[in-house]
Amino acid sequence: MAPEVIQASRYDGKVDVWALGVSAIEMAEGLPPKATVHPTRVLFMTSNEPAPMLEDKQKWSLEFHDFVAKCLTKDPRLRATASEMLKHEFIEKFKDGASVMMPKIEKAKQIREAQNIAS
C-alpha cells in the first residue's frame, strides 16, 4: 500500500505506480518487501522508513534498480506517473519483446488446450 493511502492523504493513480514497484520486487525476489514482518507493522514501516528496494544489488541491472526506485519514491509529488514509467529505459528496452513473445505464448496456449481436450 502506498504511503499516501496509509496516511489517508489524497491520492491518485500514482498509488498504482507504487504497487508496480512492490510487484516488481516480489517478481524479482519471490517475496514482497518485508514479507517476514507482520502486515500491520509493514504499514507503519512504509510510512516511517525508507522505501523498499531490491535486496541483491549485484543480481539486477542498474536500469531495473532505477525503475524500482522511481516507482517507490515515497513523496507522491515526486513519484513518476504511469505514462512516465512507460518511457523508462527499463521498459523501452523490452518494447519489442512483447511482439516477439506473442507467437510463443499463442503456441503454448494451443498445446495446453490440446492436452486438455485429450484428457
C-alpha distances in whole Angstrom, upper triangle without the diagonal:
4,7,8,7,7,10,11,12,14,12,13,13,11,8,9,11,8,7,11,11,9,11,14,14,14,17,18,18,18,15,12,11,12,13,16,15,14,10,11,12,9,8,11,11,8,10,13,14,14,12,12,15,17,19,23,24,27,26,24,25,25,24,21,20,20,18,15,16,16,12,11,13,11,13,13,16,17,14,16,16,16,20,20,19,21,24,22,25,23,23,26,28,27,28,31,30,28,32,33,31,32,35,34,31,34,37,34,34,37,38,35,37,40,40,38,42,44,42
4,6,5,7,9,10,10,11,9,11,11,9,6,8,9,6,7,10,10,9,12,14,14,15,18,19,20,20,17,14,13,14,16,19,17,17,13,14,14,11,9,11,11,8,8,12,13,12,10,11,14,17,19,23,23,26,26,23,24,23,22,20,19,18,16,14,14,13,10,8,10,8,10,9,13,13,11,13,14,14,18,18,16,19,22,20,23,22,22,25,27,26,27,30,29,28,32,34,32,32,36,35,33,35,38,36,35,39,40,38,39,43,42,41,44,46,45
4,5,5,6,9,9,11,10,12,13,11,8,12,12,9,11,14,13,12,15,17,17,18,21,22,22,22,20,16,14,15,17,19,17,17,14,13,13,11,8,9,9,6,5,9,10,11,9,12,15,18,20,24,24,28,27,25,26,25,24,22,20,19,18,16,14,14,12,10,10,7,8,8,12,13,12,15,16,17,21,20,19,22,24,23,25,24,24,28,29,29,30,34,33,32,35,37,35,36,40,39,36,39,42,39,39,43,44,41,43,46,46,45,48,50,48
4,5,5,6,5,7,6,9,11,10,8,12,12,10,12,15,15,15,18,20,20,21,23,25,25,25,23,19,18,18,20,23,20,20,17,16,16,14,11,12,13,10,8,12,13,14,13,15,18,21,24,27,27,31,30,28,29,27,26,24,22,21,20,18,17,16,14,12,11,8,8,7,10,12,12,14,15,17,20,20,19,22,24,23,27,26,25,28,30,30,31,34,34,33,36,38,36,37,41,40,37,40,43,41,40,44,45,43,44,47,47,46,49,51,50
4,5,5,6,8,7,10,11,11,8,11,13,11,11,15,15,14,17,19,20,20,23,24,25,25,22,18,17,18,19,22,19,18,15,14,15,13,10,12,13,10,10,13,15,16,14,16,19,22,25,28,28,32,31,29,30,29,27,25,24,23,21,19,19,18,15,14,14,11,12,10,14,16,14,17,16,17,21,21,20,23,25,25,28,27,26,29,31,31,31,35,34,32,36,38,36,36,40,39,36,38,41,39,38,42,43,41,42,45,45,43,46,49,47
4,5,8,10,10,13,15,14,11,14,15,12,13,17,16,15,18,20,20,20,23,25,24,24,21,17,16,16,18,19,17,15,12,11,12,10,7,8,10,8,7,11,13,15,14,15,19,22,24,27,28,31,31,29,30,29,28,26,24,24,23,20,19,19,17,14,15,12,13,13,16,18,16,19,19,20,24,24,23,26,28,27,30,28,28,31,33,33,33,37,36,35,38,40,38,38,42,41,38,40,43,41,40,44,44,42,43,47,46,44,47,50,48
4,5,9,10,14,16,15,12,16,17,14,16,19,19,18,21,23,23,23,26,28,27,27,24,21,19,19,21,22,19,18,15,13,14,13,9,10,12,10,7,10,13,15,15,17,21,24,26,29,30,33,33,31,32,31,30,28,26,25,24,22,20,20,18,16,15,12,12,12,15,17,16,19,20,22,25,25,24,27,29,28,31,30,30,33,35,35,35,39,38,37,40,42,40,41,45,44,41,43,46,44,43,47,48,45,47,50,50,48,51,53,52
4,7,8,12,15,14,12,16,17,15,16,20,20,19,22,24,24,25,27,29,29,29,26,22,21,21,23,25,22,20,17,15,17,16,12,13,15,13,11,14,17,19,18,20,23,26,29,32,33,36,35,33,34,33,32,30,28,27,26,23,23,22,20,18,17,14,14,13,15,18,17,20,20,21,24,25,25,27,29,29,32,31,31,34,36,36,36,39,39,37,40,42,41,41,44,44,41,43,46,44,43,46,48,45,46,50,49,47,50,53,51
4,6,10,13,13,11,15,16,15,16,20,20,20,22,24,25,26,28,30,30,30,27,24,22,23,25,27,24,23,20,18,19,18,14,15,17,14,12,15,17,18,17,20,23,27,29,32,32,36,35,33,33,32,30,29,27,26,24,23,21,20,18,17,16,13,11,10,12,15,15,18,18,20,22,23,23,26,27,27,31,30,29,32,35,34,34,38,38,36,40,42,40,40,44,44,41,43,46,44,43,47,48,46,47,51,50,49,52,54,53
4,7,11,11,10,14,15,15,16,19,20,20,22,24,25,26,28,30,31,31,29,25,24,25,27,29,27,26,22,21,22,20,17,18,20,17,15,18,20,20,19,22,24,27,30,33,33,36,36,33,33,32,30,28,27,26,24,23,22,20,18,17,16,14,12,10,11,14,14,16,15,17,20,20,21,24,26,26,29,29,28,31,33,33,33,36,36,35,38,40,39,39,42,43,40,42,45,43,42,46,47,45,46,50,50,48,51,53,52
4,7,7,7,10,12,11,13,16,17,17,19,21,22,23,25,27,28,28,26,22,22,23,25,28,25,25,21,21,22,19,16,18,19,16,14,18,19,19,17,20,22,25,28,31,31,34,33,30,30,29,27,25,25,23,21,20,19,17,15,15,14,12,11,8,10,13,12,13,12,14,17,17,18,20,22,22,26,26,25,27,30,29,29,33,33,31,34,36,35,35,39,39,36,38,41,40,39,42,44,42,42,46,46,45,47,50,49
4,5,6,8,10,11,12,14,16,17,18,20,22,23,24,26,27,28,26,22,22,24,26,29,27,27,23,23,24,21,19,21,21,18,17,21,22,21,19,20,22,25,28,31,30,33,32,29,29,28,25,24,24,22,20,19,19,16,14,15,14,14,12,9,10,13,11,12,10,11,13,15,15,17,19,20,24,24,22,24,27,27,26,30,30,28,31,33,32,32,36,36,33,35,39,37,36,40,41,39,40,44,44,43,45,48,47
4,5,6,7,9,10,11,13,15,16,17,19,20,21,23,25,25,24,21,21,24,25,28,27,27,23,24,25,22,19,22,22,18,18,22,22,21,18,19,21,23,26,29,29,31,30,27,27,26,23,21,22,20,17,17,17,14,12,13,14,14,13,10,12,13,11,10,7,8,10,12,12,14,17,17,21,20,19,21,24,23,22,26,26,24,27,30,29,28,32,32,30,32,35,34,33,36,38,36,37,40,41,40,42,45,44
4,5,5,6,9,10,11,13,14,15,17,19,20,21,23,24,22,19,19,21,23,26,25,25,22,22,23,20,18,20,19,16,16,19,19,18,15,16,18,20,23,26,25,28,27,24,24,22,20,19,19,17,14,14,14,11,9,10,10,10,10,7,9,10,7,7,6,7,10,11,10,13,15,15,19,18,17,20,22,22,22,26,26,24,27,30,29,29,33,33,30,32,36,34,34,37,39,37,38,42,42,41,43,46,45
4,5,5,6,9,10,11,12,14,16,17,18,20,21,22,20,16,16,18,20,23,22,22,18,19,20,16,14,17,17,13,14,17,17,16,14,15,17,19,22,25,25,28,27,24,24,23,21,19,19,18,15,14,14,12,9,10,10,10,11,8,11,12,9,10,9,10,13,14,13,15,18,18,21,20,19,22,24,24,23,27,27,25,28,30,29,29,33,33,30,32,35,34,33,37,38,36,37,41,40,39,42,45,44
4,5,5,6,9,10,10,12,14,15,16,18,20,20,19,15,16,19,20,23,22,22,19,20,21,18,17,19,19,15,17,20,20,18,15,15,17,18,22,24,24,27,25,22,23,22,20,18,18,17,14,13,14,12,9,10,12,13,14,11,14,14,11,11,9,8,12,13,11,13,16,16,19,18,16,19,22,21,20,24,23,22,25,27,25,25,29,29,26,29,32,30,29,33,34,32,33,37,37,36,39,41,40
4,5,5,6,9,10,10,13,14,15,16,18,19,18,15,15,19,20,23,23,23,20,22,22,18,17,20,19,15,16,19,19,17,13,14,14,16,20,22,21,24,23,20,20,19,16,14,15,13,10,10,11,9,5,8,9,11,12,10,12,12,8,7,7,6,10,10,8,10,13,13,16,14,13,17,19,18,18,22,21,21,24,26,24,25,29,29,26,29,32,30,30,33,35,33,35,38,38,37,40,42,42
4,5,5,6,9,10,11,13,14,16,17,18,16,13,12,15,17,20,19,20,17,18,18,15,14,16,15,11,13,16,15,13,10,10,12,14,17,20,20,23,22,19,20,19,17,15,14,13,11,9,10,9,5,5,8,8,10,9,12,12,8,9,10,10,13,13,11,14,16,15,18,16,16,19,21,21,21,25,24,23,27,28,27,27,31,30,28,31,34,32,31,35,36,34,36,39,39,38,41,43,43
4,5,5,6,8,10,10,12,14,15,15,14,11,11,14,15,18,18,19,15,17,18,14,14,17,16,12,15,18,17,16,12,12,13,14,17,20,21,23,22,19,20,20,18,15,15,15,13,10,12,12,8,8,11,12,14,12,16,16,12,12,12,11,15,15,13,15,18,16,19,17,16,20,21,20,21,24,23,22,25,27,25,25,29,28,26,28,31,29,28,32,33,31,33,36,36,35,38,40,39
4,5,5,6,9,10,10,12,14,15,14,11,12,16,16,20,20,21,18,21,21,17,17,20,18,15,18,20,19,17,13,12,12,13,17,19,19,21,19,17,17,17,15,12,13,13,10,8,11,10,7,9,12,13,16,14,17,16,12,12,11,9,13,13,10,12,15,13,16,13,13,16,18,16,17,20,19,18,22,23,21,22,26,25,23,26,28,26,26,30,31,29,31,34,34,33,36,38,38
4,5,5,6,9,10,11,12,14,13,10,10,14,15,18,18,20,18,20,19,16,16,18,16,13,16,18,16,14,10,9,9,10,13,15,16,18,17,14,15,15,13,10,10,10,8,5,8,8,5,6,9,11,14,13,16,15,11,11,12,11,14,14,10,13,15,13,15,13,13,16,17,17,18,22,20,20,24,25,23,24,28,27,25,28,30,28,29,32,33,31,33,37,36,36,39,41,40
4,5,5,6,9,10,11,11,10,7,7,10,11,15,15,16,14,17,16,13,13,16,14,11,14,17,15,13,10,8,9,10,12,15,16,19,17,15,17,17,16,13,12,13,11,8,10,11,8,8,11,12,15,15,18,17,14,14,15,14,18,17,14,16,19,17,19,16,16,20,21,20,21,24,23,22,26,27,25,26,29,28,26,29,31,28,29,32,33,31,33,36,35,35,38,40,39
4,5,5,6,8,10,10,9,7,9,13,12,16,17,18,16,19,19,15,16,19,17,15,18,20,19,17,14,11,11,11,14,16,17,19,17,15,17,18,16,13,13,15,12,9,12,13,10,11,14,16,19,18,21,20,16,16,16,14,18,18,14,16,18,17,18,15,15,19,19,18,19,22,20,19,23,24,21,22,26,24,22,25,27,25,25,29,29,27,29,32,31,31,34,36,35
4,5,5,6,8,10,10,9,10,14,14,18,19,21,19,22,21,18,19,21,19,16,20,21,19,17,14,11,10,9,12,13,14,16,14,12,13,14,13,9,10,12,9,7,11,12,9,10,14,16,19,18,21,19,16,15,16,14,17,17,13,14,16,14,15,12,12,16,16,15,17,20,18,17,21,22,20,21,25,23,21,25,26,24,25,29,29,27,30,33,32,32,35,37,36
4,6,5,6,8,7,6,7,11,11,14,16,18,17,20,19,15,17,19,17,15,18,19,17,15,12,9,7,6,9,11,12,14,12,11,13,14,14,10,10,12,11,7,10,13,11,10,14,16,19,19,22,20,17,17,18,17,20,19,16,17,19,17,17,14,15,19,19,18,20,23,21,21,24,25,22,24,28,26,24,27,29,27,27,31,31,29,32,35,34,34,37,38,37
4,5,5,5,5,4,7,10,9,13,15,17,15,19,18,15,17,19,17,16,19,21,19,17,14,11,10,9,11,13,15,17,14,13,16,17,17,13,13,16,14,11,14,16,13,13,17,18,21,21,24,23,20,20,21,19,22,22,18,19,22,20,20,17,17,21,21,19,22,24,21,21,25,25,22,24,27,25,23,26,28,25,25,29,29,27,29,32,31,31,34,36,34
4,6,5,7,8,11,14,13,16,18,20,19,22,22,19,20,23,21,19,23,24,22,20,17,14,13,11,13,13,15,16,13,12,15,17,16,12,13,16,14,12,15,17,14,15,19,20,24,23,26,24,21,21,21,19,21,21,18,18,21,18,19,15,15,19,18,16,19,21,18,18,21,21,19,20,23,21,19,23,24,21,22,26,26,24,27,29,28,28,32,33,32
4,6,8,9,11,14,14,17,19,21,20,24,23,19,22,24,21,20,23,24,22,20,16,13,11,8,10,10,12,13,10,9,12,14,14,10,11,14,13,11,14,16,15,15,19,21,24,24,26,24,21,21,22,20,22,22,18,19,21,18,18,14,15,18,17,16,19,21,18,19,22,22,19,22,25,22,21,25,26,23,25,28,27,26,29,31,30,31,34,35,34
4,6,8,9,11,11,13,16,19,18,22,21,18,20,22,20,19,22,23,20,19,16,12,11,8,8,9,12,13,10,10,14,16,16,13,13,16,15,13,15,18,16,16,19,21,24,25,28,26,23,23,24,23,25,25,21,22,24,21,21,17,19,22,21,20,23,25,22,22,26,25,23,25,28,25,24,27,28,25,27,30,29,28,31,33,32,32,36,36,35
4,7,10,12,10,12,15,18,17,21,20,17,20,23,20,19,23,24,22,21,18,14,13,11,11,12,15,16,13,14,17,19,19,16,16,19,18,15,18,20,18,18,21,23,26,26,29,28,25,25,25,24,26,26,22,23,26,23,23,20,20,24,23,21,24,26,23,23,26,25,23,25,27,24,22,26,27,24,25,28,27,25,28,31,29,29,33,34,32
4,7,8,6,9,12,14,13,17,17,14,16,19,17,16,20,21,19,18,16,12,12,11,11,13,16,18,15,16,19,20,21,17,16,19,18,15,17,20,17,16,20,20,24,24,28,26,23,24,25,23,26,26,23,24,26,24,25,21,22,25,25,23,26,28,25,25,29,28,25,27,30,27,25,29,30,27,27,31,30,28,31,33,32,31,35,36,34
4,6,5,9,10,12,11,15,14,11,13,16,14,13,16,18,16,15,13,9,10,10,11,14,16,19,17,16,19,20,20,16,15,18,16,13,15,17,14,13,17,17,20,21,24,23,20,21,22,21,24,24,20,22,25,22,23,20,21,25,24,23,25,28,25,25,29,29,26,28,31,29,26,30,31,28,29,32,32,30,32,35,34,33,37,38,36
4,5,8,9,12,11,14,12,9,12,13,11,10,14,15,12,12,10,6,8,8,9,12,14,17,16,16,18,19,19,16,14,16,16,12,13,16,14,11,15,15,18,19,23,21,19,20,22,21,24,24,20,23,25,22,23,21,22,25,25,25,27,30,27,27,31,31,29,31,34,32,30,33,34,32,32,36,36,33,36,39,37,37,40,42,40
4,5,5,8,9,11,9,7,10,12,9,10,13,14,12,12,11,8,10,11,11,14,17,20,19,19,22,22,23,19,17,20,19,15,16,19,17,14,17,16,20,21,24,23,21,23,25,24,28,27,24,26,29,26,27,24,25,29,29,28,31,33,31,31,35,35,32,34,37,35,33,36,37,34,35,39,38,36,38,41,39,39,42,44,42
4,6,8,8,12,11,9,12,14,12,13,16,17,15,16,14,11,13,13,12,15,18,21,19,20,23,24,24,21,19,22,21,17,19,21,19,17,20,19,23,23,27,26,24,25,26,25,29,28,25,27,30,27,28,25,26,30,30,29,31,33,31,30,34,34,31,33,36,33,31,34,35,32,33,36,36,33,36,38,36,36,39,41,39
4,7,9,12,10,9,13,14,13,14,17,18,16,17,16,14,15,15,14,17,20,22,21,22,25,26,27,24,22,25,24,20,21,24,22,20,22,21,25,26,30,29,26,28,30,29,33,32,29,31,33,31,32,29,30,33,33,32,34,37,34,34,38,37,35,36,39,36,34,37,38,35,36,39,38,36,38,41,39,38,42,43,40
4,6,8,7,6,10,11,10,12,15,15,14,15,15,13,15,16,15,19,21,24,23,24,27,27,28,25,23,25,25,21,21,24,22,19,21,20,23,24,28,27,25,28,29,29,32,32,29,31,34,31,32,30,31,34,34,33,36,38,36,35,39,39,37,38,41,39,36,39,41,38,38,41,41,38,41,43,41,41,44,45,43
4,6,5,6,9,10,10,12,15,15,15,17,17,15,18,19,19,22,25,28,27,27,30,30,31,27,26,28,27,23,23,26,23,20,23,21,24,25,28,28,26,29,30,29,33,33,30,33,35,33,35,32,32,36,36,35,37,40,38,37,41,41,38,39,42,40,37,40,42,39,38,42,42,39,41,44,42,41,44,45,43
4,5,5,6,9,10,10,13,14,15,17,16,14,17,19,19,23,25,28,27,26,29,29,29,26,24,26,25,21,22,23,21,18,20,18,21,22,26,26,24,26,26,26,30,30,28,30,33,31,33,30,30,34,35,33,35,38,36,35,38,39,36,37,40,38,36,38,40,37,37,40,40,37,39,42,40,39,43,44,42
4,5,5,7,9,10,11,13,14,17,16,16,19,21,22,25,27,31,30,29,32,32,31,28,27,28,27,23,23,25,22,19,21,18,21,22,25,26,24,27,27,28,31,31,29,32,34,32,35,32,33,36,37,36,38,41,39,38,41,42,39,40,43,42,39,42,43,41,40,44,44,41,42,46,44,43,46,48,45
4,5,5,6,9,10,11,11,14,14,14,17,20,19,23,25,28,28,28,30,30,30,27,25,26,26,22,22,24,22,18,20,17,20,21,25,25,24,26,28,28,32,31,29,32,34,32,34,31,32,36,37,36,38,41,39,38,42,42,40,41,44,42,40,43,45,42,41,45,45,42,44,47,45,44,48,49,47
4,5,5,6,9,10,10,12,11,11,14,16,17,20,22,25,25,24,27,26,27,23,21,23,22,18,18,20,18,15,17,14,18,19,22,22,20,23,24,24,28,28,25,28,30,28,30,28,28,32,33,32,34,37,35,34,38,39,36,38,41,39,36,39,41,38,38,42,42,39,41,45,43,42,45,47,45
4,5,5,7,9,10,12,12,12,16,18,19,23,25,28,27,26,28,28,28,25,23,24,23,19,19,20,18,15,16,13,16,17,20,21,19,22,23,23,27,27,25,28,30,28,30,28,29,32,33,33,34,37,36,35,39,40,37,38,42,40,37,40,42,40,39,43,43,41,42,46,44,43,46,48,46
4,5,5,6,8,11,12,13,17,20,20,24,25,29,29,28,30,29,29,26,24,25,24,21,20,21,19,16,17,13,16,17,21,21,20,23,24,26,29,28,27,30,32,30,32,30,31,34,35,35,37,40,38,38,41,42,40,41,45,43,41,44,46,43,43,47,47,44,46,49,48,47,50,52,50
4,5,5,5,8,9,10,13,16,17,20,21,25,25,24,26,25,26,23,21,22,21,18,17,19,17,14,15,12,15,17,20,20,19,22,23,25,28,27,25,28,30,28,30,28,29,32,33,33,35,38,36,36,40,40,38,40,43,41,39,42,44,42,42,45,45,43,45,48,47,46,49,51,49
4,6,6,7,7,8,12,15,16,20,21,24,24,23,25,24,23,21,19,19,19,15,14,16,14,10,11,9,12,13,17,17,15,18,20,21,24,23,21,25,26,24,27,25,26,29,30,30,31,35,33,33,37,38,36,37,40,39,37,40,42,39,39,43,43,41,43,46,45,44,48,49,48
4,6,8,9,11,15,18,19,23,24,27,27,26,27,26,26,24,21,21,21,18,16,17,16,12,12,8,11,12,15,16,15,19,20,22,25,24,23,26,28,26,28,27,28,31,32,33,34,37,36,36,39,40,39,40,43,42,40,43,45,43,42,46,47,44,46,49,48,47,51,53,51
4,7,9,11,15,18,19,23,23,27,27,26,28,26,26,24,22,22,22,19,17,18,17,14,13,10,12,15,17,17,17,21,23,25,28,26,25,28,30,27,30,28,30,33,34,34,36,39,38,38,42,42,41,42,46,44,42,45,47,45,45,49,49,47,49,52,51,50,53,55,54
4,6,9,12,15,16,19,19,23,24,23,24,23,24,22,19,19,20,16,14,16,16,12,12,10,12,15,18,17,17,20,22,24,27,25,24,27,28,26,27,26,28,31,31,32,34,37,36,36,40,40,39,40,44,42,40,44,46,43,43,47,47,45,47,51,49,49,52,54,52
4,6,9,12,14,17,16,20,21,20,21,19,20,18,15,15,16,13,11,13,13,9,9,8,11,14,16,15,14,17,20,22,24,22,21,24,25,22,24,23,25,27,28,29,31,34,33,33,37,38,36,38,41,40,38,42,44,41,42,46,46,44,46,49,48,48,51,53,51
4,7,10,12,15,15,19,19,18,19,17,17,15,13,13,13,10,8,10,10,6,7,6,10,12,15,13,12,15,17,18,21,19,17,21,22,19,21,20,21,24,25,26,27,31,29,30,33,34,33,34,38,36,35,38,40,38,38,42,42,40,43,46,45,44,48,49,48
4,7,9,12,13,16,16,15,17,16,16,14,11,13,13,9,8,11,10,7,9,10,13,15,18,16,14,16,18,19,22,20,18,21,22,19,21,19,20,24,24,24,26,29,28,28,32,32,31,32,36,34,32,36,37,35,36,39,39,38,40,43,42,42,45,46,45
4,6,9,9,13,13,11,13,12,13,11,8,10,10,7,7,10,10,8,10,12,15,17,19,17,15,16,19,19,22,20,17,20,21,17,18,16,18,21,21,22,24,27,25,26,30,30,28,31,34,32,31,34,36,34,34,38,38,36,39,42,41,41,44,46,45
4,6,7,10,9,8,11,11,12,9,7,10,11,8,9,12,12,11,14,15,19,20,23,20,18,18,21,20,23,21,18,20,21,18,18,15,17,21,20,20,23,26,23,24,28,28,26,29,32,30,29,32,33,31,32,36,36,34,37,40,38,39,42,43,42
4,6,9,9,10,13,13,15,12,10,14,14,12,12,16,16,14,17,18,22,23,26,23,21,22,24,24,27,25,22,24,25,21,21,18,21,24,23,23,26,28,26,27,31,30,29,31,34,32,31,34,35,33,34,38,37,36,39,41,39,40,43,44,43
4,6,6,7,10,12,14,12,10,14,15,13,14,17,18,17,19,21,24,26,28,25,23,24,26,25,28,26,22,24,25,21,20,18,20,23,22,22,25,27,25,27,30,29,28,30,33,30,30,34,34,32,34,37,36,35,38,40,39,40,43,44,43
4,6,6,8,9,12,10,8,11,13,12,12,16,17,16,18,20,23,25,27,24,22,22,25,25,27,24,21,23,23,19,18,16,19,22,20,21,24,27,25,27,30,29,28,31,33,31,31,35,36,33,35,39,38,37,40,42,41,42,46,46,45
4,6,8,9,12,11,10,13,15,15,15,19,20,19,21,24,27,28,30,27,25,25,27,27,28,26,23,24,24,20,19,16,20,22,20,21,24,26,24,26,29,28,27,30,32,30,30,34,34,33,35,38,37,36,40,42,40,42,45,45,45
4,7,10,12,10,10,14,15,14,15,18,19,19,21,24,27,28,30,27,25,24,26,25,27,25,22,23,23,20,18,15,18,20,18,18,22,24,21,23,26,25,24,27,29,27,27,30,31,29,31,34,33,33,36,38,37,38,41,42,41
4,7,8,6,7,10,11,11,13,15,16,16,19,22,24,25,27,24,21,21,23,22,23,21,18,19,19,16,14,11,14,17,15,15,19,21,18,21,24,23,22,25,27,25,25,29,30,28,30,33,33,32,35,37,36,37,41,41,41
4,5,5,6,9,10,11,12,14,16,17,19,22,24,25,26,23,21,20,22,21,22,20,17,17,17,13,11,9,13,14,12,14,17,19,17,20,23,22,21,25,27,25,26,29,30,29,31,34,34,33,36,38,38,39,42,43,43
4,5,5,6,9,10,10,12,14,15,16,20,22,23,24,20,18,18,20,20,21,18,15,17,16,12,10,9,13,14,13,15,18,20,19,22,25,24,24,27,30,28,28,32,33,32,34,37,37,37,39,42,41,42,45,46,46
4,5,5,6,9,10,10,12,14,15,19,21,21,22,19,17,15,17,17,17,15,12,13,12,9,7,5,9,10,10,12,14,17,16,19,21,21,21,24,27,26,26,29,31,30,31,35,35,35,37,40,39,40,43,44,44
4,5,5,6,8,10,11,12,14,18,20,20,22,19,16,15,17,16,17,15,12,13,13,10,9,6,9,12,11,12,15,17,16,18,21,21,20,23,26,25,24,28,29,28,29,33,33,32,35,37,37,38,41,42,42
4,5,5,6,9,10,11,12,15,18,19,20,17,15,15,17,17,19,16,13,15,15,12,11,9,12,15,14,16,18,21,20,21,25,25,24,27,30,28,28,31,33,31,32,36,36,35,38,40,40,40,43,45,44
4,5,5,6,9,10,11,14,16,16,18,14,12,12,15,15,16,13,11,13,13,9,9,8,11,13,14,15,17,21,20,21,25,25,25,27,30,29,29,32,34,33,34,37,38,37,39,42,42,42,45,47,46
4,5,5,6,9,10,14,16,15,17,14,11,10,12,12,13,11,8,10,10,7,8,7,9,11,12,13,15,18,18,19,22,23,22,24,27,27,26,29,31,30,31,34,35,34,36,39,39,39,42,44,43
4,5,5,6,9,12,14,14,17,14,11,11,13,13,15,13,10,13,14,11,12,10,11,15,15,16,18,21,20,20,24,25,23,25,29,28,26,30,32,30,31,34,35,34,36,39,38,38,42,43,43
4,5,5,6,9,12,13,14,12,9,10,13,14,16,14,11,14,15,12,13,12,14,17,17,19,20,24,23,24,27,28,27,29,32,31,30,33,35,34,35,38,39,37,40,43,42,42,45,47,46
4,5,5,9,11,10,12,9,6,6,10,11,13,10,8,12,12,9,12,11,13,15,17,18,19,22,22,23,26,27,27,28,32,31,30,33,35,34,34,38,39,38,40,43,43,43,45,47,47
4,6,9,11,10,12,10,7,7,9,9,12,10,8,11,13,11,13,12,13,16,17,18,18,22,22,21,25,26,25,27,30,30,28,31,33,32,32,36,37,35,37,40,40,40,43,45,44
4,6,9,9,12,10,7,9,11,12,15,14,12,15,16,14,16,15,16,19,20,21,22,26,25,25,28,29,28,30,33,32,30,34,36,34,34,38,39,37,39,42,42,41,44,46,46
4,6,7,9,7,5,8,11,13,16,13,12,16,17,15,17,17,18,20,22,23,24,27,27,27,31,32,31,32,36,35,34,37,39,37,38,41,42,41,42,46,45,45,48,50,49
4,6,9,8,7,11,13,15,18,16,15,19,20,18,21,20,21,24,26,26,27,31,30,30,34,35,34,35,39,38,36,39,41,40,40,43,44,42,44,47,47,46,49,51,50
4,5,5,6,10,12,15,17,16,16,19,20,19,22,22,22,25,27,28,28,32,32,32,35,36,36,37,40,40,38,41,43,42,42,45,46,45,46,50,49,49,52,54,53
4,5,5,8,9,12,15,13,14,17,18,17,21,21,21,23,26,26,26,30,30,29,33,35,34,34,38,38,36,38,41,40,39,43,44,43,44,47,47,47,49,52,51
4,6,8,10,13,15,13,14,18,18,18,21,22,22,24,26,27,27,31,31,31,34,36,35,36,40,40,38,40,43,42,42,45,47,45,47,50,50,49,52,55,54
4,6,9,13,14,12,13,16,16,15,18,19,20,21,24,25,25,29,29,29,32,34,34,35,39,38,37,39,42,41,41,45,46,44,46,49,49,49,52,54,53
4,7,10,12,10,10,13,14,13,16,16,17,19,21,22,22,26,26,26,29,31,30,31,35,35,33,36,39,37,37,41,42,41,42,46,46,45,48,50,50
4,7,8,6,6,10,10,10,13,14,14,15,18,19,19,23,23,23,26,28,28,28,32,32,31,33,36,35,35,39,40,39,40,44,44,43,46,48,48
4,5,5,6,9,10,11,15,15,14,15,19,19,18,22,23,22,24,27,26,27,31,31,29,31,35,34,33,37,38,37,38,42,42,42,44,47,46
4,5,5,6,9,10,14,13,11,13,17,16,15,19,19,18,21,24,23,23,27,27,26,28,31,30,30,33,35,34,35,38,39,38,40,43,43
4,5,5,7,9,13,14,11,12,16,16,14,18,19,18,20,23,23,23,27,28,26,28,31,31,30,34,36,35,36,39,40,39,42,44,44
4,5,5,7,10,12,10,11,15,15,14,18,19,19,21,24,24,25,28,29,28,30,33,32,32,36,37,37,38,41,42,42,44,46,46
4,5,5,9,9,8,10,12,13,13,16,17,17,20,22,21,22,26,26,25,27,30,30,30,33,35,34,35,38,39,39,41,44,44
4,6,8,9,6,7,11,11,9,13,14,14,16,18,19,19,23,24,22,25,27,27,27,30,32,32,33,36,37,37,39,41,42
4,6,8,7,6,10,11,10,13,15,15,17,19,20,21,25,25,25,27,30,30,30,33,35,34,36,39,39,40,42,44,45
4,5,5,6,9,10,11,14,15,16,19,20,20,22,25,26,25,28,30,30,30,33,35,34,36,39,39,40,42,44,45
4,5,5,6,9,10,13,14,15,18,19,19,22,25,25,24,27,29,29,30,33,34,34,36,39,39,40,42,44,45
4,6,5,7,9,12,12,14,17,17,17,20,23,22,22,25,27,26,28,31,31,31,33,36,36,37,40,41,41
4,5,5,6,10,10,11,14,15,15,17,20,20,20,22,25,24,25,28,29,29,31,34,34,35,37,39,39
4,5,5,8,10,11,13,14,16,17,20,21,21,23,25,26,27,29,31,31,33,35,36,37,39,41,41
4,6,8,8,11,13,13,14,17,19,19,20,23,24,24,26,28,29,30,32,34,35,36,38,40,40
4,6,5,7,10,10,11,13,16,16,16,19,21,21,22,25,26,26,28,30,31,32,34,36,37
4,5,6,8,10,11,12,15,16,16,18,21,21,22,25,26,27,28,30,31,32,34,36,37
4,5,6,7,9,10,13,14,15,17,18,19,21,23,24,25,27,29,30,31,33,35,36
4,5,5,6,9,11,11,12,15,16,17,18,20,22,22,24,26,27,28,30,32,33
4,5,5,6,9,10,10,12,14,15,16,18,20,20,22,24,25,26,28,30,31
4,5,5,8,10,10,11,14,15,16,18,20,21,22,24,25,26,28,30,31
4,6,7,8,10,11,12,14,16,17,18,20,21,23,24,26,27,29,30
4,6,5,6,9,10,11,12,14,16,17,18,20,21,23,25,26,27
4,5,5,6,9,10,11,12,14,15,16,18,20,21,23,24,26
4,5,5,6,9,10,11,12,14,15,16,18,20,21,23,25
4,5,5,6,9,10,11,12,14,15,17,18,20,21,23
4,5,5,6,9,10,11,12,14,15,17,18,20,21
4,5,5,6,9,10,11,12,14,15,17,18,20
4,5,5,6,9,10,11,12,14,15,17,19
4,5,5,6,9,10,11,12,14,15,17
4,5,5,6,9,10,11,12,14,15
4,5,5,6,9,10,11,12,14
4,5,5,6,9,10,11,12
4,5,5,6,9,10,11
4,5,5,6,9,10
4,5,5,6,9
4,5,5,6
4,5,5
4,5
4
